[in-house]
Amino acid sequence: MYTSRERVLCALDHQEPDRVPIFFGTSGVTTMLAPAYDRLKAYLGMGGETRVFWRALQYSLLDEAVMVCCGSDGRSLIPGLAPSTLARELSAESFVDGWGIAWTFNRHSAYYEISAPPLAHATIEDLATYPWPDLGHPSRFEGLRARAQVIQEAGYAVVALSGVSPFEYAYMLCGVERWFTDLAEDPEFAHALLRTLTDRMRAGVEGLLAEAGAFIDVIVTGDDLGSQAAPLISPAMYRRLVKPYHAELLAAIRERSRARVFYHSDGDVYPLLDDLIEIGVDILNPVQVSAAEMGDTARLKREYGDRLSFCGAIDTQEVLPHGTIDDVRAEVWRRIRDLALGGGYILAAVHCIQPDVPPANVIAMFDEAQRAGRYPLR
């Protein structure tokens, strides 16, 4: 009989445990948006206030009873907020976070959206004087070692959030238009900003690993590099401008921990998979099957399954929100069939489950995962 932790580690060793492991509520990209979680709790007859751990994106902290019900095999380890002189409230529906990014709530999407990127007009000189949050401050990591030990002793995999996401923070700080223009026309500024972010994020992940690295099983990193149709930048540009910083950050993790590196990117990142493997990515998430070359999960397994594990792949664009319960069950079985033979697959939804997903479909997804995911696969 496997514990949840043993099940996860066995699958990540590309072996077959008793069933396909499940991640639900282990990170922002495997949880539910707060309004979606409110609907699920009502469906299950549960009360209580919904808590979020990233206010801007409304990522829910799931209740233990819900994670047990859905068979989640991991539990999250989340550092505290970084000390900052920039964070402040602006109004009932807008705030500035610790990075100085202004966010305003959008009632039509249930997210906060960036309303004022603070580095939209910054120069290289401005980067040296900007009041960056202190990601390496010891207060962020207090109690995490004890928390990780409790998770392991309960039999679950410890899934730690690293905060490593320099490419995304670059476009959140600068604004998308300015950042992508800089990548093409002002690579000196792009390098300077990525260097600055990498230094600060490295301090943060080194602090996390110094405190709890011995107990972390999976460490979550990520940078959205893909659109629905293709990577956001060419592979050549990625290799020249971004990959060196990703490689440095992942090397810092590997030097300090045996944790498996979980890398999140939405969209079509098929042309970048060899690069991600080369720099040390162990687990690709979310396998956005609605995006270009990511939909053929049998091909992904065939071509990369010996070098990469996969987490996600249950479609949140069409099947979960618009499909019947039978459609959801068929989707779960298809992805298990394609990705789980020989291990190397952790089942999860493609990214955070949205409010348009019927709660019955959420329950059907995890019920089918626990039923159909038993090894040996039928």
N, C-alpha and C positions, 0 to 999 in steps of 0.2 A: 504494500500500500504506500503510495507516494504522498508526501506532504505537498502543499502548493509550491513551496520553494524548490523542493526536489523536482517537481514536475517541470517548472520553468527552466531550471538549470539543465535538466536532461534534454529538453527540447532544444535549448541553445547549444548543446553539445552535438546536435544533429543525431540524436537518438530518439527512440519512441518511448515515452512514459506510458502511464495508464490511459491518459486522454490528452487531447490538445489543450494546452494552457490558455487561460483567458486573462486579458487585462481590461478592467473596467474601474475607472476612478483612480488609476495609478498615476495620472498626470493630467495636465490640461487637455492634451490631445487624445486622451482615452476616457474622458469623463462626459458630462452633459452640461449644456448651457443651463443657467439657473432656471429660466422659465420651463424648459423641458423637464428638469428634475422635479420642479413643483408638480407638473402633470403626472409624472411617474409615481411620486409619493401619494398623490391623491388616488391614483389607480390602485395602488397597493394598500390603501387605507392607513397610510402613515401620516403623522403630523410632524410638527417641529419646523423651526426656521431653517431655510436653506442658507448655508454659508458658502462664500466664494473665496478663492485664494488668489485670483487675479481679477481685481475689480473691473478693469477696462474690458476684458474679454468675457467676464461673467462665468468663469470656470467654477463648477460646483465642487465642494468637498462632499463626497458621498458618505452616507451613514453606513456604519459597519453592517447593519442588518441587510441593507440593500446589496452591498458587495458580496455578502455570504449567499444571499438568495440567488444572485446572478453568477456565482461561481468564480469570482475574481481571485486570481492566484497571486496578486501583488498588492502591496500597500505603499503609499507614497511617503517620501521623506522630503520636506519642503523647508529650505532655509528661510529665515525671517527677512523682512524688508531691510534694505541697506540704508544706513543713516544718510540723510540728505538735507540740504538747506533749501531745496527747490519745491518739495511737495507742499501743496496747499489746496484748500477747497475754493472753488470759484463761485459756485451756485449749487442749487439742489441737484442739478443734472450735469455739472461739469466740474472737473478738477485737474490739477497738475500733478503728475506723478514724480517719483524721486529722480527721474532723468530730466525733468523739466518739460516733458511732453504734455500738452494740454489735450484733454479728452472731453467729449460731449456726448451724452447719451442719445442714441438714435432709436426712437420708439418703433420704427418700422423694421429694425433688424435685431433688436434686443441686445445689441452690443453698444459700447462706447466707441466713438470714432475719433481719430486725431483731428483736432481743429486748429492746432498751431504747432508745427514742428519747430523746435527752438533753434536748430542750426540751419535753417533754410537759407540764410545769407552769411554763414560763417566763413571765415578764412582759416588757413592753417594756423596762423598766429592765435586765433580765437580758441582753438582746441586746447592750447596750453593753459589758458586762464579760465576755462569753463568749469563750473563747480560740480564735477562729476560725483555721483553717489559712491560711497565707500563700500564696494562689493566684498572686500576682504575683511571687513570689521568683525571682530570675534563675536559680537552680540548676535550676528546672524545665525551662528551655528550652535549656540548654547542649547544643550539638551538633546541634540540630534543623535549623539552616540547612544545615549540611553534609549531613545525612541527606536533607533534601528535595532538594538538588541531585543527590545520588546517584540518588534515585528518578526524578527527571526525566530525567537522563542515560541511565538504563536504559530510558526510553520509557514509563514508567507515570505515571498521574495521582497526584498527591500529595493524600491524603485526611487532613486533620488533625482531631484530636479537640479540641474547644474547651473542654469542661467547662461549657458554658452550659446550665443545666437548673434554674432557680430554683424552679419549681413542684414538681418531683419532690423536690428537696432539702427543701423546706418540709415536705412530708408525711413524708419519712424522718426529719427532725429532730424533728418534733412528734408523729408518729403520725397515721395516716390519720384516725381519728375526731376527734381534737382539731383537726386542720388544717381539715377540711371544716366543722366546727362554727364555727370562727373566721371562715371566709369568709362565713358567713351572719350570725353573731351578734357578732363582734368584728373588723370590718374594719380598725379602727385597728391592732390587733396584726398582722393579715395584711399590711397595707401596710408596717408597720415591718420585718417579717421579710423580705418580698420586696425592700424597699429595701436591707436589709443584705446579702442574698445577691447582689443585682444589683451592688452596689458591688464585692464581692469577686470575683465572676465576671468583671466587666468588667476588673478589674485583671489577672486571669489571661489573658483572651483578648487584651488589649492587649499583654501581655508576649510571648505566642506570636507575634502578628503582627509585633511589632517585630523579633523574631529571624528569622522565616521567612516572613512574609506574602507576600513577593515570589514565593515558589516554591510557594505552596499553591494547588491547583486547586479543591478542594472542602473546605469546613469543616463539620464535623458538629456540629449543635446538637440540642436536643430536650427535650421535656417531655411525658410521657404525659397527654393531655387527654381520651382517649376510653375508654369501656367497650365491651363487646360490642354494646350496644343503642343507645347515645347518647353524647354528650359527658358527661364527669364533672360538669361544671358548665354552667349555661345560657350560651348565647352572650352574653347581657346581662351576666352576672357576669364572664365572661372579659374582655369589653371594658372593664368598669369597674375590675376589680381586678388582672388579670394582663397583659393585652395591652400596657399602657404600659411595663412592664418588659421584655417581649420586644422591643418596638419599640426601646427604648433600646439593648439589647444587640446587636441586629442592625444598628442604625445605626452602632454603634461598629466592628463588623466591616467594614461597607461603606465606612466612612471610611478604613480602613487596608489594604484588600485588594480585589483583583478576584476573589477566590475565590467560587464559587457556594455559596450557603447551603443546606445539607442540613438538613432539619428532620424529626426522628423523633417520631412519636406513634402508639402502638398505638390500636386501637379505632376507633369511628366518630367521625371528625372532619369529616364532610361539612359540617355547618352552620357550621364555622369556616374553611373553605377561603378564602373571600374575605378574611377577616381576616388569615390567614397570608400570603397573596399581598400584601396591602396593606403589611405590615410588612417585606417583603423576602425571604420564603422563595422559593427557586428550585426546590428538589427536595423532594418529599414522600415520606417513607418511614414505615412499610413497606407502605402500602396493604393494610391487613389485610382481605382479601377475605371473611373469615368474619364480619365485623362489619357489621350493619345495612346502611347505604347505601353501603358501600365495595365491595361485591361486584360491582356493575355497572361493570366497568372501562371498557367501551365508553362508557358515559355520562360517566364521569370525564374520559376523553380528549376527548369531544365538547364538554363544558362548560368544561373548564379546560386543555385541552392546549395552547392558544396562550399561556398565562400561567404554566404550571407543568410541570415535569418530574416523572416518577415513578420511584421506585426500590423494587423489592421485588415484591410481588403474587403470588409463587409460594406457594401455601397450605401453611402448616406445621401447621394444626390437623387437617385430615383427609387431604388428598391425599398429602403427603410421608410422614407416619408410617404411614398405613393403605392407601394406594393401591398398585396394581401399577406396574411400570415403564411400562407403556402408559398408565396413568392419569397418571403424572408427565409423560410426554412430551406428552400431550394438554393438561394444565394449562399447561405451558410455551408451547405453541403458542397456546392461547387468549389468554394474557396478552400475548404478542408481537403477535398479531393485533389486540387491542384497543388497546394502548398504544404500539406502536412505529412506526406509520406516520408519516412525516414527522419522525422522531427524537423526542427528549423522553422516552426510556425507558432505564433501566439495570436489567437483570435481576438479581434477588436473591431469596432466600427471604424470607418474611415473618418478620422478626426472627431471632434466634439459633437455629440448628438444634439441636433437642433430642435426647437420647439414644434416644428411641423411633423415630427416623427410620432406616430401614435404609440402610447405606452404599451399597448398589446404587442406591437411589433418589436419593441425593445425586449420584452420578456420572451417572445418567441425566438429571437436571435440567440439569447443565452441558453434557453432551454434546448434548442436544437444543437448548439455547440456542445453541451454536456452529453446529449444523447448520441449524436452522430459522430462526435469526436473521439469516441473510445477506440483505442488501439487493441488489436489490429483493425484497421479501417475496413469497413465492408465494401 
